[in-house]
Amino acid sequence: MFEAGDLMSAQPRVLFCHVESNTAGKCSLLLTNGRVHQDCHPARSIYCHRAATRNPRGLAGIQTNATGKKCAECVDFSFCGVHNLHPILVDLHNKYGSTTSAAFKISDGLRKPQAHATTSALLAAGAHFGHASTRMNPNFVPYAYGTRAGITIIDLDHTLPLLRRSANLTRAIARAGGIIVFIGTRPDLRPIVHKASERMGKQAYHVGDRWLPGTLSNRRNFFGNEVDKYRMVPDLVILLNPVQNTIAINECAAEHIPTIGIIDSNVDPRLVMYPIPANDENTRTAELIAGVLSIAGREGVALREQDQAAGLKHNQKKSRIQKKLAFKSEQDRW
């Protein structure tokens, strides 16, 4: 049990005070300055507070009242870290009529991407920030909105239709049964390409590490006789950092494989077949674009399954009709 002097010397990081009023009901105040609320339970408590202090044992709770016993109005805050603070606050305020819905988390962009991108979503992701205006590629001028503070601002009115065009291409290739490869070789892009390929299923693969030169152009020496058994050449390659993967782009061009890439202001848009002008160094932008393209690919896979089911049903119906005609012709012969 700590006294008031011990509490002040411990410099608590988080302090909870429960103020009791016989007429106005009850309320709770969250204090972060490390001081004790003097009006906490004035009728029957000297101190009624809880604090999370850093000590050799970790995080500890503190409570004191006039009789030396635990106050009945205090909520038992038993937690081992600051991350468990949110559910405790939710349980505390629920009985006073306050409810908390699902809040936004940074990882939601990775786990729950948007199916259709908008200009506001691209703007919020920071896709409009380019490089310094002195480094702008001359061929990127049609996609530049202007400059501000020496930085090129990318015109998102051009980015959005090009992103939708790439999404339509991804959907069409997935519907035709094509293989799609996502490439992102930076450490922050590895979980993005991994989730994107998982979202599409068996028709998608990803490269999160270094692209090995000769993977496509010298695939027979890489994979041996497996080249004749399996499909080794993809039908579409999506690059989240194309500047660092120019070798992969050259191999795709030699094999006539279409490529989609995020192109920043310092890069020639002709580097890939289907450029998407946006900030290629922002992880949130890569999450948004990869999410839109992977969801479009997943829609294409679903459409392919529907087409296969409809084709199978049509073939079964056609075979039944042929059997009926053959049976009828046999009856006419007899």
Secondary structure, 3 states (H helix, E strand, C coil): CCCHHHHHHHCCCEEEEEEEECCCEEEEEEECCCCCCCCCCCCCCCCCEEEEEEECCEEECCCCCCCCCCCCCCCCCCCCCHHHHHHHHHHHHHCCCCCCCCCCCCCHHHHCCCCCCCHHHHHHCCCCEEEEHHHCCHHHHHHEEEEECCEEEECHHHHHHHHHHHHHHHHHHHHCCCCEEEECCCCCCHHHHHHHHHHHCCCEEEECCCCCCCCCCCHHHHHCCHHHHCCCCCCEEEECCHHHHHHHHHHHHHCCCCEEEEECCCCCHHHCCEEEECCCCCHHHHHHHHHHHHHHHHHHHHHHHHHHHHHHHHHHHHHHHHHHHHHHHHHHHC
